[in-house]
């Protein structure tokens, strides 16, 4: 009866205060231990067994993280396993909270000195937040991620690498109210080495003609010689045509248009593309906002174009605004405009800017950003319209993404700067296949050399690229001939911020030229806007 731990009535006030804090600390560090030494030993033993089991599971998790990270992520991403983990976390949070309440009863606050009661109460609240609060928040965040995974990814079968690589078609879709189905205006294949994570990006222009469907594609029966029905048969029109007219050729397929586009890209590039992700433009902007924006170095001014007023000549009305040359921190809205604007330049400048935005997103989506903004990023991720990637393989692909982190991606564009601008109109598919094979072979080599500083750029227009210090080497033209195109600049390229006469380029100057209808002068001043580097 004189033991102050189990019988505090006979203890002095300082001992009671010390005992209270010790019991709270024991419950925080070793749940159940306070009950064993000062309360219901049966309850303490049960709690201690649970604690030891949790510690064992944590140790196994850490071991799995080191030895088989992809398996661990697959377990967490599995809808049934993740639901079980959420339930267990909630149960542990409630159980831990119950132990703290029981510990408070053991402390017997009425025996404490009046001045010590508030301090003990504050310590109890802090301990509850650290313990039950953390577990409850972890359960909530896991459930957010679980719902996002269920909304974005399919429950279909897993895919195997082909020739040692996973090939994913990334499509940026624009679904206007007047369209049936989404028109993918941005097409690029992300090819990842299944072992090393070394990545190659192949950009396909939206205006590519005579796209070849892969063997076995239902569309090959309709277009055996390629998607050739005139100037309207661009590769980005396949999605809408199949959605509207040929969906019956793809029974049981969730998105026939996206699947047909995947088959066209596969046949055109001469590789097997196994999966696709179609991202709505609105979701793209929300994702960048959720990340806190992206940072880039822009080589030239980019217009935020107004409505089209002369479709035949591609002339827009007054711009809604301008994105200046130099270092920029873009929110989702402005990043979307930066990647989609093509006024005064061609599609290939836009492709280079889109690649740059992708690089910036990958570079800046680090673990700290992901953890601190996880809920917003997961919510924005549900804006991904469609994907046939199986959720069962997320662990493998996340593991590959971690391996690819910090490695420069190899790049090829089926257009400038790698081909002449006319190549997409009369493509030579043997040449495309050869260039793609070379790219993937180099991307599979150990410590494959990266392109110069990872910079991408647009083709030369006028003399503005020469003002940025670029040279003019030879590159492939239509049919494999050689054409003059610019060399990728170094990472220290100078953004074009002045006219050839040295006058600073301003938004007012550009708008005045637009009012005067001087489209040629505008083209020359913004010709370098394909130059871009992620910061």
N, C-alpha and C positions, 0 to 999 in steps of 0.2 A: 504493500500500500504506500510505501515511501518512494517508489520509483517515479520520478517526475515526468518521465516520458508517457507512461500509461496513466498515471494519477497526478495530474498537474495541480490539484487543489492544495497540496501541501508545499508546493514549490514557491519560490520568491517571484516577484513580478518580473525582474530581468530574465529569470530562467524561463518563465512562461512565454515571454516575448521571443526569446531565442528559439524555444521549442516550436513556436508557431511558424517561424520562418524556415526552420529545418524541415518540418513536415511538408510545407508547401514545396520546398526544393526537392525533397524526395519524391513527391508525387509527380513533379515535372520531369525529373530525370529518370526515375525508375518507378513507373506507375504500379501501385500495389504495395510498395515497400513501406509506406507510411501506415497502411492498415495492418501490416504484419507486426510492426514494432509498437503500435499505439492503439490499434482498434480491432476490428473483426478480422481475425487471422484467416478464416475461411475465404472471405471476400478478397483479402490480400493475396492468398495463394492463387486464386483464380485469375486475378488481375496480373499477377507476376508471370503466370504461365502464358497468358496472352502477350505480355510484353516480350518475353523471350522468343515466342513464335514470330512476332513482328520483327524483332532484331534479326532472327535467322532469315526471314524473307528479304529484309533489306540487304543482308550480306549476300544472299543468292542473287539479288537484283544487281548489286554492284559487280559481282563476279560475271554475270551474264553481260553486263555492259562492257566489260573488258574483253570477254571471250567471244561473244556473239551478239553484237549490238543490234543487228537487223532482226534477230529473233525476238529480242526484248521489245523493239518498237512494234513488231507485228502483233505481239501479245496485247500491248496497250491499244493498238489500233483495231483489234478485233472487237466487233460490236458486243458480243456476249461476254468476253473477258473484261472489256472496259466497263461494262455495266456492273459486273461482279465486283470489280475494284472500287467503283463509285459507292456501291452499297457497303462494302467493307470499310471504306474510309469514313463514311457517315456513321456507321456503327461504332468505330473506334473513337470518333470525335465525341459522340454522345456518352460512350463509356468513360472516356477520360474526364469529361465534364462532371459526370456523376461521382467519380473518384475525388475530384476537387471539392465538390459539395460535401462529400462524406468527410474529407480532410478538414473542412471548415468546422464540421460538427465535433471532430476530435480536438480541434484547437480550443473550442469553447470560448468564443470571444468575450463572454461576460466576465471571464476570469482575467482578461488582459487589462493592463493599465489604460485609462481613457486615452492617453496620448498615443498608445501603440495601436489602437484599433483601426484608425484610418490608414496607417502604413501597411498593416496586414491586409486590409481590404483592397488597397491599391495593388499590392503584390499578388493577391489572388486574381484580380481582374487581368493583370498583365500575364500571369501564368496561363490563364484560360485562353487568352488571345494567342499566345505562343503555341499552345498545345491544340486544343479543340478548334480554335479559330483557324489555325494553319491547315489542319486536316480537312475542315469543312471547306475552306477555300480551294484546296487541292482537289477535292471531290467536285466542286462546282466547275473549276477550270477543265478538269478531265471530261466532265459531261458536255461542256461547251465544245471541246475538241471532238468528242464522240459524235455530237450532232452535226458538226461541220463535215466530218469524214463521211457520215451517212448521206449528207446532202450532195457532196461533191463527187465521191467515187462510187464505182459500181461494185456489185457483189459477184461479178463474173469470174471466170477462171483466170488463173495466173498466166503470164506470158513468159516465154523463154527467150534468152538472147539469141540473135541471129549473127553468125560469124563473130561471136564474142561481144556484140554490142546491143544495147537497147536503143531503139529509134522512136522518138515521140514527135508527133506533129502538133505544133503549137499554133492555134488559130485565134486571131483577134476578130471577133464578130461584131457587126453593127446591125442591130435589129430595129429598124425604123417602123413606124406605125403602118407605112404603106408597103411593107415587105412581108412575104410569107417565108418564114425561115430566116436564118441569119446569114448575111453575106460576109465571108471571111476576107477582109481586106488586108490582113497580115498573115502570111504563111511562112513558117520556119520549122525545120526539123532539128531537134536536139538529139544528137547521137552520142551516147555515153558508153565508154568501155566498161563492160560488166565487172572487171576486176579492179581496174585502177581509178575509174571515175573520170579519166581524161575525156574531155568533151569537145565535140565539133558542132558548129551551128551552120546549117545550110539554109539560106534565105531564098524563097521562091517568089518572084514578083507576081502580083495579083493579075497582071495582064499577060501572063504566059499563054501562048496559043498552041493548039494541037497537042495538049497534054495527053500522055499515054496512060491508059489504064493498065494496071497490073494483071498478070495472068490469073484467071479465076474470078476476076471482077465481073459482076452481072452487067455493068455498063459497057464492057468490052464487046458484048454482042450487038449493042446499038451503035457503038463507035469503034469498030475493029481497027481502024487506021488512026485512031486518036480523036480527041475532042475537037473536031474540025467541022464547023457549020457556019463559017464566016467570021467576021470581026467581032461578033457578039459572044463567040464561044471562048471566053477567057476562063482560066482555071478557077477563078473565084465565083464564076456563075454556076459551077457544077452543083454546089450545095443547094441553091434555090431550085434549079431544074429538077434535080432528083426528088427534093421534098415535094414539089408541086406535081410532077408528072410520072416519076418512076419509083415511088416509095414501095410499090408492090413487088419490086425486084429484091427487096431486102426484108422478107418476112421475119418478124421477131427481133429486128434491129431497132434499138431505141431511137437513133437518129440516123436515118438512111443517108441524108445529105452529107453529114460529117463523115460517115463511113466511105461514101463514094469519093469525097475529096481526098481522104487518106489513101485510097487505092490509086487515084490519079497522081498524087505526089510520089507514091511508091514506084509506079511504072515510069514516071518521068525521070526520077533520080536513079533508077535501077537498083534500089535497095528495098528491103522489107521494112516498112514502117508498122510497128506493132500496136500502137495506141495513139490516141489523140486527146487533146484538151482544148475546148473551145471556150474562150473567155469573152464575156460581154464587155464592151467599152466602159459601161458604167461601173461594173465590178472592178475593172482595172484601175479606175480613178480612186475608188473607195479603198482598194488594197494599198495604194501608195499613200493615201491619207492616213490609213491605219499604221503604216510604217513610220509616219512622221515626215513624209516627203523623201525626195531623192536629191542628191547633189551631183551636178555635172559641170563640165567645162564645154561651153557651146562655141562653135567656130564662127557662127554668123547669126544674123537676126532671122527669126522665124515668125511668120504672120499667123495670127488667129483669124482665119478667113471668115468673111461675111458670106451672105447668100450668093449663089451663082446667078449672074445676070446675063451671061453669054456662054451657054453650055457648049456651043460649037467650037469656040475658041478657048474655053476653059477660063473665062474671066469672072472673077468674083466682085462683089461690091466692096465698100470700104471695110477694112479689117476691124474686127472687134477689139483688137489690141495687138501688141508685138512682144515677143520674148527676145530680150537683147542678147548680144554676144557676150561671152565672158563666163565667169563662175556664177552658177545659178543654183538656188535651192527651190525646187519645184514641188508644189502640192499636186494632188491628184488631177485637178482640173487642168492646170498648166502642163503637167507631164503628158496628159492625154493629147493636148493640142500639139505639144512638141513632137510627139510620135506620129501624129496622124496628118499634120499639115503638109501639103505638097504644092501650094501655090508658088509660082515663080520658079520652081525647080521641078525635077521629074520624080517618078516613083522611087528611083534608086537612092536619091538623097534621103527620102523618107525611110527607106529600109535601113540605111545606116544609122539614122537617129533612133529608130525602133530598137536596133541591136544595142545601141548605147544605153537606152533606157533599161533594157533587160539586164545588161551588165551591171548597171548602177543598182538595180533592185537586188540582184544576187550578191553583190559586194557589200551592200549596206544592211541586208537582212541577216545580221549576226545574232548569236545566241542572246546577247543582252537586249537587243531590240525585240526579238521574238518573245522573250519571257516578259518583258515590261509591257508589251502591247499585245499580248497573246489573244485576249478576248476580242479586241477590235480586228485583229488580223484574221482570226478564225471566222468572225462574222462576215467580214468582207470576202473571205474565201468562198463563202456559200454563193457568191454572185457568179462563180464559175458556172457557166450554163450547162455544160455537158462534158463528161469524160468517161471513157471506157476502161480506164486504169482500175485494176482490181484493188480494193482496200486491203486484201490479204498480202499484197506485195509492198505496201507502203514502207515497211521496215527496210527492205532491201534497197528501195529507191532513196530513202532518206540517208541510209548509210553511204550510198554512192554519192549523194549530194555533199555529204561531209568530206568524202575523199576528194571531190572535185574542188572544194573550197580552196581558193588561193592559186589554183592552176588556171593559166590563161587558156581560153577556148580557141581552137582553130576555127576559121571562118571561110565560107564560100558563098558568094551571091551569084545567082544565075542572071547576071546583068552587071552593070558597072559597080565596082571597079574591076571585076574579074572577067567580064565579057563586054563586048560592045553593046550599046544601048538598043540596037536593032535585033539583037540575038533572041529576045523573048518572042518576037514576031515570027521568026523562021528558025526555031531552035534545031540544033543538030544534037540528037539524043545520044549518039555514040560519044560525042565530045563531052556531053554532060556526065555520062556514066564514067568515062575515063577520069575526069576531074574529081568526081565524087569518090571514086576508088582511091585516087592518090591522096585526097584529103583524109579519108578514114584510115588509110594505111599509116600516114604520118601521125595521126592522132592516137594510134595504137602502139606506137613505138615508145620504149621507156624514155621518160624525160623528154617528150617531144618538144621541139622548139616552138615557141609561141610567136604569133605575129608581132610586129614592132609595137611594143608597149600596149598592146591590146586596143589600139585606136582604130576607129572606123571612119569612113569619110564618103562624101558624094563625088560624082564625076565633075570634071572641070567645066565651068561655064564662064566664058569671057576670060578676064585676066585676074579674077579675084583669088583663085587658089595659088597663083604664082605670088600674089601679095602675102600669102601665108607661108611662103618658102617651100612650096612643093615642086617636085620635078616631074618629068613626063616619060615614064618607061613604056614598054610595049606590053599589051595584054591580049588575051584571046578575043577575036571578033567573031561574027557569025561564020559558021562553017569551020572554025578553027584557025582563021587567018589572024594576023596580028594588027592591033589597033593601038593608038596612043591614048593612054589613060594615066591618071595621077598616081603617084606613090603614096601609100599610107604615111601620114606625118608622124613625127616623133611626139612623145607626150608633152613636150614643151612648145607645141605649136602656138602661134600667136593668134588669138581670135581677131577677126576682121572687124574693127570698130571705127574705121575712118574710110573716107573716099580716096580714090587714087591721088587726089590733090591734097590730102591730109586733113580735110574737114571732118570733124566728128559726125558719125552717123547717129541720128536721133529719130525718135518716133515721129516727131513733127515733120522732119525731112521726108521720111518714107511716106507718111500720109499725104504730104503735098504732091509728091510724085504720083501717087495713086489718083489724086483728084485731077491731076493734069493728064492722066491716061498714059503716062510714060512707063509702060510695062517693061520695056527693054532695060531702062536704067535700073528699075527695081530688081530685075533678074540679075544684073551684074553686081549690085550691091549686096544681095543675099545669097549669091552663088555658093558661098562657103558654108552654108548652114548645115550641110551634112557632116562637117567636121565635128567630132564629139569625143569626149573622154569622161568616164565616170570618175568621181573624186572620192 
